[in-house]
Amino acid sequence: MNATPQEPLYLVTSQAADFDHFNDHGNEALVAALRAPLPAFTFLQGPSGSGKSHLLKAMESETDHGLRVSATQMRLMPLEQAIPAGVAVVWVDDIDDLQGQREDEVLAFNLFNHCRSHDIKLVFTATCSPRDAAWVLPDLRSRLNSGQLLVLKPLVGQPALAVFSQQLESQGLNLTEDVIQYVTNHWPSDFPTLHHAIQQIITLTLKEKRKVTIPLLKKINL
């Protein structure tokens, strides 16, 4: 797809998210690093559901001249051709969506080089390490390992269960004490697992037109 300056850039839809609403239990130093002046390049690694997207939105909320996109949107056009004038930082979520295909990885490589040569700070998020063997472009792997690496620890235990309950309550699904006790006793307590269950719970409650109950939870595929 040939890009022109007039073509629109399809951005990630903004959602209310800031640092004040991020549970940084165990990640206090990481959050402090993201709120401090950033180096030229930052690679934010963490499992799915650990809060990487939330943190990108939080940084966006505190920056006047930034651009946030998803990695898959980079396939629409060479991103470096569409960055508006005055952008000081670019955030790319889920850069590992481009992993494994040389032509896709070239998109990330070219963006990195463009940002470096134009003094634009760059932040990538991924579920995998920048050292992962699945990166097929050696020059890209070298660049991914050239900056600040921040590894996000997923919430576990009571902090994870608290966020799990809060997110369901925000959808109008209040959990009874017996349901919370069931989750505590029978489910893994890491938030990525609980996060994976949330959409299933929402879908089932809508489909079956019922509240969150233990029999309903037993249908969830963790």
Secondary structure as UniProt FT lines:
FT   TURN            5..6
FT   HELIX           19..21
FT   TURN            25..26
FT   HELIX           28..35
FT   STRAND          41..45
FT   TURN            48..49
FT   HELIX           52..61
FT   STRAND          66..70
FT   HELIX           71..76
FT   HELIX           79..81
FT   TURN            85..86
FT   STRAND          89..93
FT   HELIX           95..98
FT   TURN            99..100
FT   HELIX           102..117
FT   TURN            118..119
FT   STRAND          121..126
FT   TURN            130..131
FT   TURN            133..134
FT   HELIX           138..144
FT   STRAND          148..151
FT   HELIX           158..169
FT   TURN            170..172
FT   HELIX           177..186
FT   HELIX           191..208
FT   HELIX           214..217
FT   TURN            218..219
//
